[in-house]
Structure formats: C-alpha cells, structure tokens
Amino acid sequence: MTLIKSISGIRGTIGGTQGENLTPIDAVKYAAAYGSWVKQQRNKETYKVVVGRDARISGEMMQQLVMNTLIGMGISVIDLNLSTTPTVEVAVALEHADGGIILTASHNPKQWNALKLLNNKGEFLNSEAGQQILDIAENGTIEFAEVDNLGEIHKNDAYIDLHIDEILNLPLVKADAIKRCKFKVIVDAVNSTGGIAVPLLLEALGVEPVKLHCTPNGEFPHNPEPLKEHLGDLMESVVKNRADFGIAVDPDVDRLAFIDEKGEMFGEEYTLVAVADYVLQNTPGNTVSNMSSSRALRDVTEKHGGTYTASAVGEVNVVEKMKETNAVIGGEGNGGIIYPELHYGRDSLVGIALFLSFLAEEKIAVSELRKRYTAYFMSKKKIELTPQLDVDAILKAMEAKYASDLRATEASAKVQDINTIDGVKIDFAENWVHLRKSNTEPIIRIYTEAKSQEEADVLADRIIGEIKAVAGL
C-alpha cells in the first residue's frame, strides 16, 4: 500500500487502485474533506483557498482535480500553478485566504505526489485539524454547492515575484552588499520549481546564477533529496565554473543545501546553523530545531546568549515550539529554515538571501565559514522488529535504563538529560542518541551525533545491541 494518510496530508504513488494509491478519486475525496473542514472553521458567504504545485509530472492533473473539487464546494481558488511550498504559504497570508494546498511529495521520487494542507495563516495543520480532515474523509457527509454558488478560479502568476519582494524587504537581507560581491552561484533545482524561483531571487540580489537541472519539467535527473550522494553533478559544476558556491533545493523548495567553492558539502545540518549565526548576531534571541537535529545550533545559540529548545520531529511541532519560546530563527536539520520575520514555514529562498547576506558582510569564503562551527557527525540507522513486539515498551525500557544512570552521582557526567517528548533522546556530555518509532511499521530509528563519524557509528551500534537485548532478540 502506497497511500499514506496522515495529519500532515495525503501522500502516495500515482495510479493503481483507489484507496491503496493516490488515484484521482482519492485526490477528490481528500480535497473535498479539506474543503468541508475549511468551511467549518468560519461561517462566511465566500471562501478562498490558494493552490500551487511543484513541477512533477502528475502535478497538473492533481491540481485540476483539487481545484475543481473546491469549486464544486463553492470555494474559490487562487491558482498559483507552478510554485513552491513557501510561496504558497506566503500567498495564503497575503491573500487573507482561508487555507492553502500544495501539490508536492517534497523529496520523494517522481511517481509520488501529495496534498499538503495549510490553515488560514499559511501554516501546516496541527494534529487536531489533520485528524478532523481524515475523519471527514472517512465518515463525514460532504455537501457540494448548487450551480449558482460554485466557486471560481483566479489565476495569479505573480506570487514567486511577490515572495521575492517580501524577502528583499527584510532588514537582514543586505541586497546592496550582496551585489557588490558579484557572486557566481550554481543552482541545482532538480528540474522543479526551484529552477524558476531560485535564479529569480539570485538575479534580484545581483548574483550570477548558473543553472543546473533548472528546467521545471518534473524529470528529476537524480534522487531529489538534497544529500551528498545525490549532488555529484553540482559539486563538479561548482569547481568547473569556479563558482563561489552551489545551491541545491528539493522539488518544492523547502529544503536547502550548500556546496562550498571547493566542491565539498557544507553539511545539510549546517545550513540552519550558519543562517542562525547570522540572524542571532543581529537580533539576539532564542532558537528551536527538532530533536534529531545537530547540537551545533545549540552551540551557536548559546554563543549569542540565547536559549536553544528542541521540539518533537515535524515542522508543525517546530513552529509551535518557536511561538512558545519566541524564537527568532528555527527549523530542521535537514536544511529547513524557518524565519518568522517572514513567515512560519521552511523556506529555502529566505535561507539563501540570509546566507548571502552573511557571506557579503563577513567577506568570507564558504569553506572558511564552515570552519567556524564545531564539526559534528551523525549516524542514522534503524532496527526492524517483529510486529508482535511492543515498541513503546522497548523505548520505555531504554528510558528507564538511562534514567538510572542520570540519577547515579558517579554517572552524572555521562548522562546529562533525557527527553521523551518524541521517542527517547539521551544527551551525553560529548554526544547524543535519539530513538523514535515509525508510525507505519515495527521499526525503531536510531539517530546519533558525535565529534567523529566513528564515534557516532559506534554509539549507534551499541544502542542497537542494547535494544536487541531488551527485546530478547
């Protein structure tokens, strides 16, 4: 089964069987459930929802299905056509719309697509709202509009430009300083909508963009997740073109990775760290990232006198914790930057503008900037368990094991903290481990971080051995 119904949206592979894959009938079903939920939030005469998509092959079909379903419910649509996830988020706020839908499966391969759902603030839905929509889809009675009350489609192709204008107006985006540097940057947009948006932003900042995989036709030239093993072409192109650095984004432009001038990865975890460093030195305050993100953000935050807080994994959880702690910058270690001065959503475009501003003000090469931050190394592994095993009980046992170390005076320097808001995270003096269960299969994911790759891998393997012992495997 490749239809995943979760509180954050509906994701699946195109084609196949209704209810098991993301078919046209499923797209209509969940778009209608979302439309019903939108109308339940406020009693109004008219409703408006923003809809945009990335460039994947199934996008146009999916967008037409979703938009016409909403029209049939009496909801008008602002059609952004090819767009980015952060652009749709910005548009919802600027339009004072009742919600938004992005048709994108983010970093998944081209056979996947999804309906990502937003509230009237342009933010991803919380768990309560997401569950309400799933319940409506399965159990609710959906009412459609009569012929005189159908919605309308209003096309607006200007929102990528408007999004860029909003970024240029930010006080920390130093456009004049960037222009004086005459940067040359290679852009790998994996043949999706970043190929439209990123070069437009760079040109507006006086940066010379060299386009690599920037034709928005949805034919991904490599795995679309912006990880080192997928970015060989970009690394080679940076060196060949003697560029100042390279930029990689995922298909919907909410994840951002950099390549330095030597063709080396800046490190996906360090995208947020560097941007936060720049923001914090200009606007001191607090930061948030999820529990599986690098400790380097905590280091930078404390250097600037702020407080770092870890949230549960998931963008909506990061945003909730950012609001709670009044954070000035936050995000996820996979290259997702959330800058609330603009909006509460992961946004590669604002991340690029802030990173360029940092480089321009510091007058420093990207490789030299990377050396400023403590080098941490991560290991990401998993252990498969039989369906009969109680994963929650195993995690509880691991928590109890290390809680006893935390209480023991002689071990206090070893275990510094245990956090159970999302699985079990154990902070040691020099490293950490985060254990999370999968929501869809009997798997425990093990994330570790240390000051060497060997140490991170050894810690992960040790924890896997302890889990197996607890589980009796």
Secondary structure by P-SEA (a helix, b strand, c coil): ccccccccbbbbbccccccccccaaaaaaaaaaaaaaaaaaccccbbbbbbbbccccaaaaaaaaaaaaaaaacbbbbccccccaaaaaaaaaaaccccccccccccccccbbbbbbbccccccccaaaaaaaaaaacbbbbbbbcccbbbbbbbbccaaaaaaaaaaacccccaaaaaaabbbbbbbcccccccccaaaaaaaaccccccccccccccccccccccccccaaaaaaaaaacccbbbbbcccccbbbbbccccccccccaaaaaaaaaaaaabbbbbbbcccccaaaaaaaaaabbbbbbccccaaaaaaaaaaacccccccccbbbbbccccccccaaaaaaaaaaaaaaacccaaaaaacccbbbbbbbbbbbcccccaaaaaaaaaaaaaaaaaccccccccccccccccbbbbccccbbbbbbbccccbbbbbbbcccaaaaaaaaaaaaaaaaaaacc
